[in-house]
Amino acid sequence: MIDHYLWGACERVSPEAPVQVVNIDNESTLLGGAGNVINNLKALGANVDVIGIVGRCEISDELKGLLDDIEVDTKYMFIQQDR
C-alpha cells in the first residue's frame, strides 16, 4: 500500500458544491499500511524482509523503489504478470 499526499492551499469554495478548491503545490508518496510498519521497524534497527505478490504496474515499481530506499530486502516480493 502506498500513501499519496497532495499539499496545497484552499483559495475558494466551489460554486457547484460545498467543497473547497485546492491549488496543489506539492505531492509526496510514502509507504502506507504494512509498509509503514516496515519503515518503523527499520527506524528501530530491525532487519526486515518483504514477502508477497504484486502485479506488474507502475505502483508496484514505486513500492519496490520506496522499500529499496530504506534498504529492505525485496527478493521475496514476487511479480505476477496477470495480477
NUTOR-727170 format. One line per 5 residues: their letters; for each residue x, y, z of C-alpha. Coordinates in steps of 0.25 Angstrom, whole numbers, plus 2048, in hexadecimal, padded with zeros to 3 digits. Example, Ala and Ser with C-alpha at 12.3 -4.5 7.8 and 13.67 -1.06 7.14 Angstrom:
# NUTOR-727170
as> 831:7EE:81F ~ 837:7FC:81D;
END
This chain:
# NUTOR-727170
midhy> 800:800:800 ~ 805:80E:7FD ~ 800:81B:803 ~ 800:826:7F9 ~ 7FF:834:7FF;
lwgac> 7FB:841:7F8 ~ 7FF:84E:7FE ~ 7F9:85B:7FB ~ 7F0:868:7FF ~ 7E2:86A:7FE;
ervsp> 7DE:877:7F8 ~ 7CF:876:7F6 ~ 7C3:86D:7F7 ~ 7BD:866:7EA ~ 7B0:86D:7E5;
eapvq> 7AB:85F:7E1 ~ 7AC:858:7EE ~ 7B0:85C:7FD ~ 7BF:857:7FB ~ 7CC:85E:7FB;
vvnid> 7D4:860:7EE ~ 7E3:85D:7F1 ~ 7EF:862:7E9 ~ 7F9:857:7EA ~ 807:85C:7EE;
nestl> 80E:84F:7F1 ~ 80C:83F:7F1 ~ 812:835:7F9 ~ 812:826:7F9 ~ 815:81D:805;
lggag> 814:80F:80A ~ 806:80C:810 ~ 7FF:800:817 ~ 809:7F5:819 ~ 814:7FE:812;
nvinn> 812:808:81D ~ 815:7FD:827 ~ 821:7F8:820 ~ 826:807:81F ~ 824:808:82F;
lkalg> 82C:7FA:831 ~ 837:7FF:828 ~ 838:80C:830 ~ 839:804:83D ~ 845:7FC:837;
anvdv> 83E:7EF:833 ~ 842:7E7:827 ~ 835:7E5:81E ~ 832:7DD:812 ~ 825:7DE:80A;
igivg> 81D:7D2:805 ~ 812:7D4:7FC ~ 80C:7D4:7EE ~ 80A:7E1:7E6 ~ 805:7E4:7D8;
rceis> 80D:7E9:7CC ~ 80A:7F8:7CD ~ 80F:806:7D0 ~ 80A:805:7DE ~ 812:7F8:7E1;
delkg> 81E:7FE:7DB ~ 81D:80B:7E4 ~ 81A:802:7F0 ~ 827:7FA:7EE ~ 82F:807:7EC;
llddi> 82A:80C:7F9 ~ 82E:7FF:800 ~ 83B:800:7F9 ~ 83D:80E:7FE ~ 83D:809:80D;
evdtk> 845:7FD:80A ~ 83A:7F2:80B ~ 83D:7E5:804 ~ 833:7E3:7F9 ~ 838:7D5:7F4;
ymfiq> 82B:7CE:7F9 ~ 822:7D9:7F2 ~ 81D:7D1:7E6 ~ 817:7D7:7DA ~ 80B:7D1:7D4;
qdr> 808:7D5:7C5 ~ 7F9:7D4:7C5 ~ 7F6:7DA:7D3;
END
